[in-house]
């Protein structure tokens, strides 16, 4: 991982993203719950790698049974500082990773993480056996529109994406790293979350119309979508 972006004293990532994307966390937690319900999975222990400010786990604990234990890890001291303000009896947050830990979880969450990691294949293989199930949320940055608008460089500079995917390469990456795909579906932040710019708001209607007609084509032509993947 390009660790300096997240760990240096004057954290560059925090300067560029002061909320640590907490405003999207309730929506992402809802997607995770939808995936678990769809596949009848009821974990007793949930860990999130790269938990950021911890809001996804905070939202999950509000909706999951009271016996479920949550653990969040992040390499950023700044992120964990914010996350620890949300710590409760059932939630703890730690700086660092648990790559050397022998602890195993029922469910591991890797939400918008491995596109930031230099050696993303090595990273995925390292965490393959940390949980019975793993849920990934993967931005699908590559689209015709993104290439024409040179948007990949914006994602690289603003949020630190080093690798870019479409649905097929994202799934192939997980399979090549030893994961078995159980289920997956597109997620559409650009449709369901508040738009941050006038251009984005203008694009909602055509993106929504195309998405409900042909999801694969919409993702590859217009972009603005991610993929939620359940693996074991």
N, C-alpha and C positions, 0 to 999 in steps of 0.2 A: 504494500500500500504506500502511496505517497504520503507518508505519515506527517510530514511537516505541515501540511495543509490543515491537519486536525489537532496536532499536539504541541505546536510551538507556543511560546508564552503569549504572544499577540496573535491569537488563533485566527488565521486567514479565513477559514471556512465560517467561523462564527461571525466575523466582520461582514462577510458577504451574505450570510443567511442567519440573521440575528435571532429568529424564532426557532431555528433548527427544525423547521417544517412541522412544528407542533400542530399547526392549524389543519394539517391533513390527517392527523393521527386517528381521530374518531372515525373517519371514512375508511381508513386502512384497517382499523380494528374490526369494523363491520364486515369487511370483505373476508378477513380471516375467520370470523365467526360463521359466515355463510359457507366457507369451504369446509369447516369442521362439521357443521350440521349436515351439509350435503353428503358427506362421506361417513357419517355416524362415528366420528372420532371424539372421545371424551378424555382428554389428557388430565393427569393429576399434577404434572410438573411442566412448566413452560419456560423456556429460556429464549432470550433475544440477543443475537450477536450484532453489534453495531446498533445499540438501542437508542443512540442519540439522547435526547432530553427525557426519554422514558415514558412519553405520553401514550404510545401504543399499548404498552403493558398496563399503564394506569387505566386506560379505557377498557381493556380486556377484563381486568379484575372486577370491574363494575357489573359485568354481564355473565361471568363464568361462576361455577359453584364455589362455595367458600373453602372447600378443601384443596383447591388448586394453588400451588406455590409458583411464584414468578421470580425469575432472575434475569437481570439485564447487565450486559457487559458492553463497554465501549473503550476505545483507545484514547479518547479525548477526555482530559481532566475537566474541561469546560462543560462538556455534555453531561458528565456524571455529576458535576456540581449541581446542575439544574435538575437532573433526574433524582438525586437523593432527597430533594425537597418533596418528592412524591412517594418516598419510601413508606411502607406500612408493614404490618405484621406479616403479610403474605408476599411482599415485594421487597427485594433487595437489589442494589445496583453496585457494580464493581468496575474499577478502572482496569483495562487490559482485556485479554482474551482468555478463554479457558481451553486453549489448544493442548496444554500439558496436563489438564485435569482429567482424572479418571471418572468424574461424575457424568452420568448419562441421564438424559431427560426423555419424557414422553414426546415432547414437541419442541423443535428448535425453529425459531423464526429468523430468517435472513432477509430483511426487508430493505430493498434498494441499497445493497451493500457491495456485491462482488464486482460490479462495474467500476468501482473505485480502486480495486486492488490490482497492483502491478502483475503479480503471478496469480491470476484468478483461477486457473486450473489447479494449481497447487493448493490454493486456499480452499477450494471446494472439496478436494480429496482429503484435506486435513480434518475437515469437520464432518466427513461422511458418516462416521459411526458414533456421533455424539448424541443422537436421539433416534427413537423409533420412527418418528415422522419429522420431516422438515418442510416448512412452507417458505417459498421464495416469492418475493415481489421484484420483478425485473423490468426496468424501463426499456421500452422498444424505441430507441432513439432514431433508428434508421428508417427513413421514409423518403419518398420522392420530394415532398415539400421541404423536409429538413435538409436534404442535400442541395437543392436549388437555392435555399436561403442561407446556406452555410451555418445551419443551426447546431451542428455537431461541435463546432468550436466554441459556441456559447455554452453548451453543456459541459465542455471540458474546463473552461475558465471559471464559470459561475458555480458549478456544483461538483467539479472534480471527476467527471466521468472520463475514464481512460479507455473503455471498451464499449462497443455499440452493437446492438442486437436487433434482429427481427425475431418473430415467434419461432421460426424453425431453427435458427442458430442458437437461440436461448435454450430450447429443449435439447438440442444436440449436445450443447456444452454440459448440461446436467447429466445426460446419459453417458457421455465420454468420461465424466468424473465418477461414475459408479452408482448414480442414483436411478431408482426405478420410478418412472412417472405414474402417478395414480390418477391425477386429475389436473386440469388447468382451465383457466378462462381469462379473457381479456378484462382489464379494468380501464375505466375511462374518466380519468381525473379532469380532462379538458371539457367533458360534458357535464359532470355531476358536481364539480367543485367550482367555487366562485372564480371568474376569470380575472386575471391580474392586469390585462391590457385591453385596449379598444380592439386591436387586431384579433385577439383571442375571442372576445365576445362576438365579433362579427363572424368568426369561423364556426361558432357552435352549431348553428342550424345546418349548414351543409355537412359538417362532420357527423352530426347526429343522424341525419337522413341516410348518409352513406353507411354509417355504422349499423343501423337497423336493417339495411338491405344486404350488406356483405361485410362482415366484420374484418375478415382477412384483407380484403381489398382496401377498406377504410384505413386500416393500420399501416399498410404499405404505401398508400398514396398520400394521405393527409397527416398521419402520425398523431401524436398526442395520447398514445395508449401505452399500457404496461401489461404484463402477464403475471397472474398469480398461479403458482404451480405447487401442488402437493406431491411430495415424494416420500419414498422410504428406502 
